[in-house]
Amino acid sequence: MITRHDVATRLADYLQHRLTLEELVAWAERAMMEEEFEEDYLEELRDIISRLGLADVERFSLSLEDCANYLARLGYRVKVEVSQAQ
């Protein structure tokens, strides 16, 4: 079962460059076909995951703002930290 925490973790991994866009899209496509979703967030999870499955299409690209909005819908917030490169 996919929970809101699972989606938040995938988005965080993508934002922190631990997951490529292609990997995120592939996961979302598989999830839409194969998985059940947390009942309390069923509509949000279906909507967000279906949009993530299209993120590799230029018209439906994925921005930081999109990720922040998706995470907010699931009860999370994005905190950006900037540090000097070494």
PATI-283046 format. One record per atom (N, C-alpha, C): z, x, y; residue in three letters; residue number from 0. Coordinates in Angstrom, 1 decimal. Example, Ala and Ser with C-alpha at 12.3 -4.5 7.8 and 13.67 -1.06 7.14 Angstrom:
@zz 7.8 | xx 13.2 | yy -5.7 | res ala | n 0
@zz 7.8 | xx 12.3 | yy -4.5 | res ala | n 0
@zz 7.8 | xx 13.2 | yy -3.3 | res ala | n 0
@zz 7.1 | xx 12.8 | yy -2.2 | res ser | n 1
@zz 7.1 | xx 13.7 | yy -1.1 | res ser | n 1
@zz 7.9 | xx 12.9 | yy 0.0 | res ser | n 1
This chain:
@zz 0.0 | xx 0.8 | yy -1.2 | res met | n 0
@zz 0.0 | xx 0.0 | yy 0.0 | res met | n 0
@zz 0.0 | xx 0.9 | yy 1.2 | res met | n 0
@zz -0.8 | xx 0.5 | yy 2.2 | res ile | n 1
@zz -0.9 | xx 1.3 | yy 3.4 | res ile | n 1
@zz 0.0 | xx 0.6 | yy 4.5 | res ile | n 1
@zz 0.9 | xx 1.4 | yy 5.0 | res thr | n 2
@zz 1.9 | xx 0.9 | yy 6.0 | res thr | n 2
@zz 1.5 | xx 1.4 | yy 7.4 | res thr | n 2
@zz 2.1 | xx 0.9 | yy 8.4 | res arg | n 3
@zz 1.9 | xx 1.4 | yy 9.8 | res arg | n 3
@zz 2.2 | xx 2.8 | yy 9.9 | res arg | n 3
@zz 3.3 | xx 3.3 | yy 9.2 | res his | n 4
@zz 3.6 | xx 4.7 | yy 9.2 | res his | n 4
@zz 2.5 | xx 5.6 | yy 8.6 | res his | n 4
@zz 1.8 | xx 5.1 | yy 7.6 | res asp | n 5
@zz 0.7 | xx 5.9 | yy 7.0 | res asp | n 5
@zz -0.4 | xx 6.0 | yy 8.1 | res asp | n 5
@zz -0.7 | xx 5.0 | yy 8.8 | res val | n 6
@zz -1.8 | xx 5.1 | yy 9.8 | res val | n 6
@zz -1.3 | xx 6.0 | yy 11.0 | res val | n 6
@zz -0.1 | xx 5.8 | yy 11.4 | res ala | n 7
@zz 0.4 | xx 6.7 | yy 12.4 | res ala | n 7
@zz 0.4 | xx 8.1 | yy 12.0 | res ala | n 7
@zz 0.7 | xx 8.4 | yy 10.8 | res thr | n 8
@zz 0.7 | xx 9.8 | yy 10.3 | res thr | n 8
@zz -0.8 | xx 10.3 | yy 10.3 | res thr | n 8
@zz -1.7 | xx 9.5 | yy 9.9 | res arg | n 9
@zz -3.1 | xx 10.0 | yy 9.9 | res arg | n 9
@zz -3.6 | xx 10.2 | yy 11.3 | res arg | n 9
@zz -3.3 | xx 9.3 | yy 12.2 | res leu | n 10
@zz -3.7 | xx 9.5 | yy 13.6 | res leu | n 10
@zz -3.0 | xx 10.8 | yy 14.2 | res leu | n 10
@zz -1.8 | xx 11.0 | yy 13.9 | res ala | n 11
@zz -1.1 | xx 12.2 | yy 14.4 | res ala | n 11
@zz -1.7 | xx 13.5 | yy 13.8 | res ala | n 11
@zz -2.1 | xx 13.4 | yy 12.6 | res asp | n 12
@zz -2.7 | xx 14.6 | yy 11.9 | res asp | n 12
@zz -4.1 | xx 14.8 | yy 12.6 | res asp | n 12
@zz -4.8 | xx 13.8 | yy 12.9 | res tyr | n 13
@zz -6.1 | xx 13.9 | yy 13.6 | res tyr | n 13
@zz -5.9 | xx 14.5 | yy 15.0 | res tyr | n 13
@zz -4.9 | xx 14.0 | yy 15.7 | res leu | n 14
@zz -4.7 | xx 14.5 | yy 17.1 | res leu | n 14
@zz -4.2 | xx 15.9 | yy 17.1 | res leu | n 14
@zz -3.5 | xx 16.3 | yy 16.1 | res gln | n 15
@zz -3.0 | xx 17.7 | yy 16.0 | res gln | n 15
@zz -3.9 | xx 18.6 | yy 15.2 | res gln | n 15
@zz -5.2 | xx 18.2 | yy 15.0 | res his | n 16
@zz -6.2 | xx 19.0 | yy 14.4 | res his | n 16
@zz -5.9 | xx 19.4 | yy 12.9 | res his | n 16
@zz -5.1 | xx 18.6 | yy 12.2 | res arg | n 17
@zz -4.8 | xx 18.9 | yy 10.8 | res arg | n 17
@zz -5.7 | xx 18.1 | yy 9.9 | res arg | n 17
@zz -6.5 | xx 17.2 | yy 10.6 | res leu | n 18
@zz -7.4 | xx 16.3 | yy 9.9 | res leu | n 18
@zz -8.6 | xx 16.2 | yy 10.8 | res leu | n 18
@zz -9.8 | xx 16.3 | yy 10.2 | res thr | n 19
@zz -11.0 | xx 16.2 | yy 11.0 | res thr | n 19
@zz -11.4 | xx 14.8 | yy 11.2 | res thr | n 19
@zz -12.3 | xx 14.5 | yy 12.1 | res leu | n 20
@zz -12.8 | xx 13.2 | yy 12.3 | res leu | n 20
@zz -13.4 | xx 12.6 | yy 11.0 | res leu | n 20
@zz -14.2 | xx 13.5 | yy 10.4 | res glu | n 21
@zz -14.9 | xx 13.1 | yy 9.1 | res glu | n 21
@zz -13.9 | xx 12.7 | yy 8.1 | res glu | n 21
@zz -12.8 | xx 13.4 | yy 8.0 | res glu | n 22
@zz -11.7 | xx 13.1 | yy 7.0 | res glu | n 22
@zz -11.0 | xx 11.8 | yy 7.3 | res glu | n 22
@zz -10.8 | xx 11.6 | yy 8.6 | res leu | n 23
@zz -10.1 | xx 10.4 | yy 9.1 | res leu | n 23
@zz -11.0 | xx 9.2 | yy 8.8 | res leu | n 23
@zz -12.3 | xx 9.3 | yy 9.1 | res val | n 24
@zz -13.2 | xx 8.2 | yy 8.8 | res val | n 24
@zz -13.4 | xx 7.9 | yy 7.3 | res val | n 24
@zz -13.5 | xx 8.9 | yy 6.5 | res ala | n 25
@zz -13.6 | xx 8.8 | yy 5.1 | res ala | n 25
@zz -12.3 | xx 8.0 | yy 4.5 | res ala | n 25
@zz -11.1 | xx 8.5 | yy 5.0 | res trp | n 26
@zz -9.9 | xx 7.8 | yy 4.6 | res trp | n 26
@zz -9.9 | xx 6.3 | yy 5.0 | res trp | n 26
@zz -10.3 | xx 6.0 | yy 6.2 | res ala | n 27
@zz -10.3 | xx 4.6 | yy 6.7 | res ala | n 27
@zz -11.3 | xx 3.8 | yy 5.9 | res ala | n 27
@zz -12.5 | xx 4.4 | yy 5.6 | res glu | n 28
@zz -13.5 | xx 3.6 | yy 4.8 | res glu | n 28
@zz -12.9 | xx 3.3 | yy 3.4 | res glu | n 28
@zz -12.3 | xx 4.3 | yy 2.7 | res arg | n 29
@zz -11.7 | xx 4.0 | yy 1.4 | res arg | n 29
@zz -10.6 | xx 3.0 | yy 1.5 | res arg | n 29
@zz -9.8 | xx 3.1 | yy 2.5 | res ala | n 30
@zz -8.6 | xx 2.2 | yy 2.7 | res ala | n 30
@zz -9.1 | xx 0.8 | yy 2.8 | res ala | n 30
@zz -10.2 | xx 0.6 | yy 3.6 | res met | n 31
@zz -10.7 | xx -0.8 | yy 3.8 | res met | n 31
@zz -11.2 | xx -1.4 | yy 2.5 | res met | n 31
@zz -11.7 | xx -0.6 | yy 1.6 | res met | n 32
@zz -12.2 | xx -1.1 | yy 0.3 | res met | n 32
@zz -11.2 | xx -1.2 | yy -0.8 | res met | n 32
@zz -10.2 | xx -0.3 | yy -0.8 | res glu | n 33
@zz -9.3 | xx -0.2 | yy -2.0 | res glu | n 33
@zz -7.9 | xx -0.6 | yy -1.8 | res glu | n 33
@zz -7.4 | xx -0.6 | yy -0.6 | res glu | n 34
@zz -5.9 | xx -0.7 | yy -0.4 | res glu | n 34
@zz -5.4 | xx -2.1 | yy 0.0 | res glu | n 34
@zz -4.2 | xx -2.3 | yy -0.2 | res glu | n 35
@zz -3.4 | xx -3.4 | yy 0.4 | res glu | n 35
@zz -2.7 | xx -2.9 | yy 1.6 | res glu | n 35
@zz -2.4 | xx -3.8 | yy 2.5 | res phe | n 36
@zz -1.8 | xx -3.4 | yy 3.8 | res phe | n 36
@zz -0.4 | xx -4.1 | yy 3.9 | res phe | n 36
@zz 0.5 | xx -3.4 | yy 4.6 | res glu | n 37
@zz 1.8 | xx -3.9 | yy 4.9 | res glu | n 37
@zz 1.7 | xx -5.3 | yy 5.6 | res glu | n 37
@zz 2.4 | xx -6.2 | yy 5.0 | res glu | n 38
@zz 2.2 | xx -7.6 | yy 5.4 | res glu | n 38
@zz 2.6 | xx -7.9 | yy 6.8 | res glu | n 38
@zz 3.7 | xx -7.2 | yy 7.3 | res asp | n 39
@zz 4.1 | xx -7.5 | yy 8.7 | res asp | n 39
@zz 3.1 | xx -7.0 | yy 9.7 | res asp | n 39
@zz 2.2 | xx -6.1 | yy 9.4 | res tyr | n 40
@zz 1.3 | xx -5.6 | yy 10.3 | res tyr | n 40
@zz -0.2 | xx -5.7 | yy 9.8 | res tyr | n 40
@zz -0.4 | xx -6.7 | yy 9.0 | res leu | n 41
@zz -1.6 | xx -6.9 | yy 8.3 | res leu | n 41
@zz -2.8 | xx -7.0 | yy 9.3 | res leu | n 41
@zz -2.8 | xx -7.8 | yy 10.3 | res glu | n 42
@zz -3.9 | xx -7.9 | yy 11.2 | res glu | n 42
@zz -4.1 | xx -6.6 | yy 12.0 | res glu | n 42
@zz -3.1 | xx -6.0 | yy 12.5 | res glu | n 43
@zz -3.2 | xx -4.8 | yy 13.3 | res glu | n 43
@zz -3.8 | xx -3.7 | yy 12.4 | res glu | n 43
@zz -3.3 | xx -3.5 | yy 11.2 | res leu | n 44
@zz -3.7 | xx -2.5 | yy 10.3 | res leu | n 44
@zz -5.2 | xx -2.7 | yy 9.9 | res leu | n 44
@zz -5.6 | xx -3.9 | yy 9.6 | res arg | n 45
@zz -7.0 | xx -4.2 | yy 9.3 | res arg | n 45
@zz -7.9 | xx -3.8 | yy 10.5 | res arg | n 45
@zz -7.5 | xx -4.2 | yy 11.7 | res asp | n 46
@zz -8.3 | xx -4.0 | yy 12.9 | res asp | n 46
@zz -8.4 | xx -2.5 | yy 13.2 | res asp | n 46
@zz -7.3 | xx -1.8 | yy 13.2 | res ile | n 47
@zz -7.3 | xx -0.4 | yy 13.5 | res ile | n 47
@zz -8.0 | xx 0.4 | yy 12.5 | res ile | n 47
@zz -7.8 | xx 0.2 | yy 11.2 | res ile | n 48
@zz -8.4 | xx 1.0 | yy 10.1 | res ile | n 48
@zz -9.9 | xx 0.7 | yy 10.1 | res ile | n 48
@zz -10.3 | xx -0.5 | yy 10.4 | res ser | n 49
@zz -11.8 | xx -0.8 | yy 10.4 | res ser | n 49
@zz -12.4 | xx -0.1 | yy 11.6 | res ser | n 49
@zz -11.8 | xx 0.0 | yy 12.7 | res arg | n 50
@zz -12.3 | xx 0.7 | yy 13.8 | res arg | n 50
@zz -12.3 | xx 2.2 | yy 13.6 | res arg | n 50
@zz -11.3 | xx 2.8 | yy 12.9 | res leu | n 51
@zz -11.3 | xx 4.2 | yy 12.5 | res leu | n 51
@zz -12.5 | xx 4.5 | yy 11.6 | res leu | n 51
@zz -12.9 | xx 3.5 | yy 10.7 | res gly | n 52
@zz -14.0 | xx 3.7 | yy 9.8 | res gly | n 52
@zz -15.3 | xx 3.9 | yy 10.5 | res gly | n 52
@zz -15.4 | xx 3.5 | yy 11.8 | res leu | n 53
@zz -16.6 | xx 3.6 | yy 12.6 | res leu | n 53
@zz -16.5 | xx 4.7 | yy 13.6 | res leu | n 53
@zz -15.5 | xx 5.5 | yy 13.6 | res ala | n 54
@zz -15.3 | xx 6.5 | yy 14.7 | res ala | n 54
@zz -16.3 | xx 7.6 | yy 14.7 | res ala | n 54
@zz -17.0 | xx 7.8 | yy 13.6 | res asp | n 55
@zz -18.0 | xx 8.8 | yy 13.6 | res asp | n 55
@zz -19.4 | xx 8.4 | yy 14.1 | res asp | n 55
@zz -19.4 | xx 7.1 | yy 14.5 | res val | n 56
@zz -20.7 | xx 6.5 | yy 15.1 | res val | n 56
@zz -20.5 | xx 6.7 | yy 16.7 | res val | n 56
@zz -21.5 | xx 7.3 | yy 17.3 | res glu | n 57
@zz -21.3 | xx 7.6 | yy 18.7 | res glu | n 57
@zz -20.9 | xx 6.4 | yy 19.6 | res glu | n 57
@zz -21.4 | xx 5.3 | yy 19.3 | res arg | n 58
@zz -21.1 | xx 4.1 | yy 20.1 | res arg | n 58
@zz -19.6 | xx 3.7 | yy 19.9 | res arg | n 58
@zz -19.0 | xx 4.1 | yy 18.8 | res phe | n 59
@zz -17.6 | xx 3.7 | yy 18.5 | res phe | n 59
@zz -16.7 | xx 4.9 | yy 18.5 | res phe | n 59
@zz -17.0 | xx 5.9 | yy 19.2 | res ser | n 60
@zz -16.2 | xx 7.2 | yy 19.2 | res ser | n 60
@zz -14.7 | xx 6.9 | yy 19.3 | res ser | n 60
@zz -13.9 | xx 7.9 | yy 19.1 | res leu | n 61
@zz -12.5 | xx 7.8 | yy 19.1 | res leu | n 61
@zz -11.9 | xx 8.8 | yy 20.2 | res leu | n 61
@zz -11.3 | xx 8.2 | yy 21.2 | res ser | n 62
@zz -10.7 | xx 9.0 | yy 22.3 | res ser | n 62
@zz -9.2 | xx 9.1 | yy 22.1 | res ser | n 62
@zz -8.6 | xx 9.9 | yy 22.9 | res leu | n 63
@zz -7.1 | xx 10.0 | yy 22.9 | res leu | n 63
@zz -6.5 | xx 8.7 | yy 23.3 | res leu | n 63
@zz -7.1 | xx 8.0 | yy 24.3 | res glu | n 64
@zz -6.7 | xx 6.7 | yy 24.7 | res glu | n 64
@zz -6.7 | xx 5.7 | yy 23.6 | res glu | n 64
@zz -7.8 | xx 5.7 | yy 22.8 | res asp | n 65
@zz -7.9 | xx 4.8 | yy 21.7 | res asp | n 65
@zz -6.7 | xx 5.0 | yy 20.7 | res asp | n 65
@zz -6.5 | xx 6.3 | yy 20.4 | res cys | n 66
@zz -5.4 | xx 6.7 | yy 19.5 | res cys | n 66
@zz -4.1 | xx 6.2 | yy 20.0 | res cys | n 66
@zz -3.8 | xx 6.4 | yy 21.3 | res ala | n 67
@zz -2.6 | xx 6.0 | yy 21.9 | res ala | n 67
@zz -2.4 | xx 4.5 | yy 21.8 | res ala | n 67
@zz -3.5 | xx 3.8 | yy 22.1 | res asn | n 68
@zz -3.4 | xx 2.3 | yy 22.0 | res asn | n 68
@zz -3.2 | xx 1.8 | yy 20.6 | res asn | n 68
@zz -3.8 | xx 2.4 | yy 19.6 | res tyr | n 69
@zz -3.6 | xx 2.0 | yy 18.2 | res tyr | n 69
@zz -2.1 | xx 2.3 | yy 17.8 | res tyr | n 69
@zz -1.7 | xx 3.5 | yy 18.2 | res leu | n 70
@zz -0.3 | xx 3.8 | yy 17.9 | res leu | n 70
@zz 0.7 | xx 2.9 | yy 18.5 | res leu | n 70
@zz 0.4 | xx 2.5 | yy 19.8 | res ala | n 71
@zz 1.3 | xx 1.6 | yy 20.5 | res ala | n 71
@zz 1.4 | xx 0.2 | yy 19.8 | res ala | n 71
@zz 0.2 | xx -0.2 | yy 19.3 | res arg | n 72
@zz 0.2 | xx -1.5 | yy 18.6 | res arg | n 72
@zz 1.0 | xx -1.5 | yy 17.3 | res arg | n 72
@zz 1.2 | xx -0.3 | yy 16.8 | res leu | n 73
@zz 2.0 | xx -0.1 | yy 15.5 | res leu | n 73
@zz 3.4 | xx 0.3 | yy 15.8 | res leu | n 73
@zz 3.8 | xx 0.4 | yy 17.1 | res gly | n 74
@zz 5.2 | xx 0.7 | yy 17.4 | res gly | n 74
@zz 5.5 | xx 2.1 | yy 17.7 | res gly | n 74
@zz 4.5 | xx 2.9 | yy 17.9 | res tyr | n 75
@zz 4.6 | xx 4.4 | yy 18.2 | res tyr | n 75
@zz 4.1 | xx 4.7 | yy 19.6 | res tyr | n 75
@zz 4.5 | xx 5.9 | yy 20.1 | res arg | n 76
@zz 3.9 | xx 6.3 | yy 21.3 | res arg | n 76
@zz 3.5 | xx 7.8 | yy 21.2 | res arg | n 76
@zz 2.5 | xx 8.1 | yy 22.0 | res val | n 77
@zz 2.0 | xx 9.5 | yy 22.0 | res val | n 77
@zz 2.7 | xx 10.3 | yy 23.1 | res val | n 77
@zz 3.1 | xx 11.5 | yy 22.7 | res lys | n 78
@zz 3.7 | xx 12.4 | yy 23.7 | res lys | n 78
@zz 2.8 | xx 13.7 | yy 23.6 | res lys | n 78
@zz 2.2 | xx 14.0 | yy 24.8 | res val | n 79
@zz 1.4 | xx 15.2 | yy 24.8 | res val | n 79
@zz 2.1 | xx 16.4 | yy 25.4 | res val | n 79
@zz 2.0 | xx 17.5 | yy 24.7 | res glu | n 80
@zz 2.6 | xx 18.7 | yy 25.2 | res glu | n 80
@zz 1.5 | xx 19.8 | yy 25.4 | res glu | n 80
@zz 1.6 | xx 20.5 | yy 26.5 | res val | n 81
@zz 0.6 | xx 21.5 | yy 26.8 | res val | n 81
@zz 1.3 | xx 22.8 | yy 26.9 | res val | n 81
@zz 0.8 | xx 23.8 | yy 26.3 | res ser | n 82
@zz 1.4 | xx 25.2 | yy 26.3 | res ser | n 82
@zz 0.3 | xx 26.2 | yy 26.6 | res ser | n 82
@zz 0.6 | xx 27.3 | yy 27.1 | res gln | n 83
@zz -0.3 | xx 28.4 | yy 27.4 | res gln | n 83
@zz -0.8 | xx 29.0 | yy 26.1 | res gln | n 83
@zz -2.1 | xx 29.3 | yy 26.0 | res ala | n 84
@zz -2.7 | xx 29.9 | yy 24.9 | res ala | n 84
@zz -2.2 | xx 31.4 | yy 24.8 | res ala | n 84
@zz -2.0 | xx 31.9 | yy 23.7 | res gln | n 85
@zz -1.6 | xx 33.3 | yy 23.5 | res gln | n 85
@zz -2.7 | xx 34.2 | yy 23.1 | res gln | n 85
